């Protein structure tokens, strides 16, 4: 699929709405930064893409294009549904502005926002974004990145939501949200050790082949 897309672009063909719909959700994540930047924002008005599984770079580029494509509808109720598939690339400032529009965001959409963007939101802003879906936040509180967001909020502010969220910071304390790093397994270490042990012999064999050839 990647090779076909590259060949299509190399032939000078445009990544317009027809091409994007042909590529579809299944292969949209294969587009590289150069190809993504070739997309005319207006093409997104007629294309139907779901980029939830794509890289953050893809989400960031397509969100910026979608924002331009639908800028003329920014103050209309339909704007949220149009921009929703691309919100995974939205900066915090845009989400803060969106929280004033009574969009009733699904918690699943909230969970797929950029981590740094979500962590920049206050309790009241998240409350306004979710609207009638606020009660569902309790079910997702231990899922990343919502759990990280909960941990950075004051418990007293979370209590004001009246949905039973716990895990926020108490007065006089601060929570440090740590990144999880996967430790190298003992099997991997053993493979590395074996490779290092055999390296001199392999190198000698290679040099001998060069000498004898």
ZISUL-V28288 format. One record per pair of residues at least 12 apart in sequence whose ideal C-beta (glycine too) atoms are under 10 Angstrom apart, sorted by the first residue. I is the first residue (numbers start at 0). J is the second residue. If there is no record, write none. Layout:
# ZISUL-V28288
I | J
I | J
This chain:
# ZISUL-V28288
0 | 22
0 | 25
0 | 26
0 | 29
1 | 26
1 | 29
1 | 30
1 | 31
1 | 34
2 | 29
3 | 21
3 | 22
3 | 26
3 | 29
4 | 18
4 | 21
4 | 22
4 | 26
4 | 27
4 | 29
4 | 30
4 | 31
4 | 34
5 | 29
5 | 30
5 | 31
5 | 33
5 | 34
7 | 21
7 | 22
7 | 34
8 | 30
8 | 31
8 | 33
8 | 34
8 | 37
12 | 37
13 | 37
13 | 38
13 | 39
13 | 42
14 | 30
14 | 34
14 | 35
14 | 36
14 | 37
14 | 38
14 | 39
14 | 42
14 | 46
15 | 37
15 | 38
15 | 39
15 | 41
15 | 42
15 | 45
15 | 46
16 | 38
16 | 39
16 | 41
16 | 42
16 | 43
16 | 44
16 | 45
16 | 46
16 | 47
17 | 42
17 | 45
17 | 46
18 | 38
18 | 42
18 | 46
19 | 38
19 | 39
19 | 42
19 | 43
19 | 45
19 | 46
19 | 47
19 | 48
20 | 42
20 | 45
20 | 46
20 | 47
20 | 48
21 | 46
22 | 34
22 | 46
22 | 48
23 | 46
23 | 47
23 | 48
23 | 49
24 | 47
24 | 48
24 | 49
24 | 50
24 | 51
24 | 52
24 | 53
24 | 84
25 | 49
25 | 52
27 | 46
27 | 48
27 | 49
27 | 50
27 | 52
27 | 53
27 | 57
27 | 61
28 | 48
28 | 49
28 | 50
28 | 51
28 | 52
28 | 53
28 | 54
28 | 57
28 | 58
29 | 53
29 | 57
30 | 50
30 | 53
30 | 54
30 | 57
30 | 60
30 | 61
31 | 54
31 | 56
31 | 57
32 | 54
32 | 56
32 | 57
32 | 59
32 | 60
34 | 60
35 | 53
35 | 56
35 | 57
35 | 59
35 | 60
35 | 61
35 | 63
35 | 64
36 | 60
36 | 63
36 | 64
38 | 60
38 | 61
38 | 64
38 | 68
39 | 64
39 | 67
39 | 68
40 | 61
40 | 63
40 | 64
40 | 65
40 | 66
40 | 67
40 | 68
40 | 69
40 | 70
41 | 64
41 | 67
41 | 68
41 | 69
42 | 64
42 | 68
43 | 61
43 | 64
43 | 65
43 | 66
43 | 67
43 | 68
43 | 69
43 | 81
43 | 82
43 | 84
43 | 85
44 | 65
44 | 68
44 | 69
44 | 72
44 | 81
45 | 68
46 | 65
46 | 68
46 | 84
47 | 84
48 | 61
48 | 65
48 | 84
48 | 85
49 | 84
49 | 85
50 | 62
50 | 65
50 | 84
50 | 85
50 | 86
50 | 87
50 | 88
50 | 111
51 | 84
51 | 86
51 | 87
51 | 107
51 | 108
51 | 111
52 | 87
52 | 111
53 | 87
53 | 88
55 | 87
55 | 88
55 | 113
55 | 114
55 | 115
56 | 88
57 | 87
57 | 88
58 | 84
58 | 85
58 | 86
58 | 87
58 | 88
58 | 89
58 | 111
58 | 112
58 | 113
59 | 85
59 | 87
59 | 88
59 | 89
59 | 90
59 | 113
60 | 85
60 | 88
61 | 84
61 | 85
61 | 87
61 | 88
62 | 82
62 | 84
62 | 85
62 | 86
62 | 87
62 | 88
62 | 89
62 | 90
62 | 93
62 | 113
63 | 85
63 | 88
63 | 89
63 | 90
64 | 85
64 | 88
65 | 81
65 | 82
65 | 83
65 | 84
65 | 85
65 | 86
65 | 88
65 | 89
66 | 78
66 | 82
66 | 85
66 | 88
66 | 89
66 | 90
66 | 93
68 | 81
68 | 82
68 | 85
69 | 81
69 | 82
69 | 85
70 | 82
73 | 96
73 | 97
73 | 100
74 | 100
75 | 100
76 | 100
76 | 101
76 | 102
78 | 97
78 | 100
78 | 102
79 | 97
79 | 100
79 | 101
79 | 102
79 | 103
79 | 104
79 | 108
79 | 128
80 | 102
82 | 97
82 | 102
83 | 97
83 | 102
83 | 104
83 | 105
83 | 108
84 | 108
86 | 102
86 | 104
86 | 108
86 | 109
86 | 111
86 | 112
86 | 113
86 | 116
87 | 108
87 | 111
87 | 112
87 | 113
87 | 116
88 | 112
88 | 113
88 | 116
89 | 112
89 | 113
89 | 116
89 | 117
90 | 113
90 | 115
90 | 116
90 | 119
91 | 112
91 | 113
91 | 115
91 | 116
91 | 117
91 | 118
91 | 119
91 | 120
91 | 124
92 | 116
92 | 119
93 | 116
94 | 109
94 | 112
94 | 113
94 | 116
94 | 117
94 | 119
94 | 120
94 | 124
94 | 125
94 | 128
95 | 116
95 | 119
95 | 120
95 | 121
95 | 124
95 | 127
95 | 128
96 | 124
97 | 124
97 | 127
97 | 128
98 | 120
98 | 121
98 | 123
98 | 124
98 | 125
98 | 126
98 | 127
98 | 128
98 | 129
98 | 130
99 | 124
99 | 127
99 | 128
100 | 127
100 | 128
100 | 130
101 | 127
101 | 128
101 | 130
101 | 131
102 | 127
102 | 128
102 | 129
102 | 130
102 | 132
103 | 127
103 | 128
103 | 129
103 | 130
103 | 131
103 | 132
103 | 133
104 | 125
104 | 127
104 | 128
104 | 129
104 | 130
104 | 131
104 | 132
104 | 133
105 | 128
105 | 129
105 | 132
105 | 135
106 | 125
106 | 128
106 | 129
106 | 132
106 | 133
106 | 134
106 | 135
106 | 136
106 | 137
106 | 138
106 | 139
106 | 140
106 | 142
106 | 145
107 | 132
107 | 135
107 | 139
107 | 142
108 | 128
108 | 129
108 | 132
109 | 125
109 | 128
109 | 129
109 | 132
109 | 135
109 | 136
109 | 139
109 | 144
109 | 145
109 | 148
110 | 136
110 | 139
110 | 142
110 | 143
110 | 144
110 | 145
110 | 146
110 | 148
111 | 144
112 | 128
112 | 144
112 | 145
112 | 148
113 | 144
114 | 143
114 | 144
114 | 147
114 | 148
114 | 176
115 | 144
116 | 144
117 | 144
117 | 145
117 | 147
117 | 148
117 | 151
118 | 144
118 | 147
118 | 148
118 | 150
118 | 151
118 | 152
118 | 176
119 | 148
119 | 151
120 | 148
120 | 151
120 | 152
121 | 152
121 | 153
121 | 156
122 | 148
122 | 149
122 | 152
122 | 153
122 | 155
122 | 156
122 | 157
122 | 158
122 | 159
122 | 160
122 | 164
122 | 167
123 | 156
123 | 159
123 | 160
125 | 145
125 | 148
125 | 149
125 | 152
125 | 157
125 | 160
126 | 156
126 | 159
126 | 160
126 | 162
129 | 160
129 | 162
133 | 160
133 | 161
133 | 162
134 | 160
134 | 161
134 | 162
134 | 163
135 | 162
136 | 148
136 | 149
136 | 157
136 | 160
136 | 162
136 | 163
136 | 164
137 | 160
137 | 162
137 | 163
137 | 164
137 | 165
138 | 162
140 | 157
140 | 162
140 | 163
140 | 164
140 | 165
140 | 166
141 | 166
143 | 176
143 | 179
144 | 176
145 | 164
146 | 166
146 | 176
147 | 166
147 | 174
147 | 176
147 | 177
147 | 178
148 | 166
148 | 167
148 | 176
149 | 164
149 | 165
149 | 166
149 | 167
149 | 168
149 | 174
149 | 176
150 | 166
150 | 167
150 | 168
150 | 173
150 | 174
150 | 175
150 | 176
150 | 177
151 | 166
151 | 167
151 | 168
151 | 173
151 | 174
151 | 175
151 | 176
152 | 164
152 | 166
152 | 167
152 | 168
152 | 174
153 | 167
153 | 168
153 | 169
153 | 170
153 | 172
153 | 173
154 | 166
154 | 167
154 | 168
154 | 169
154 | 170
154 | 172
154 | 174
155 | 167
155 | 168
155 | 169
155 | 170
156 | 168
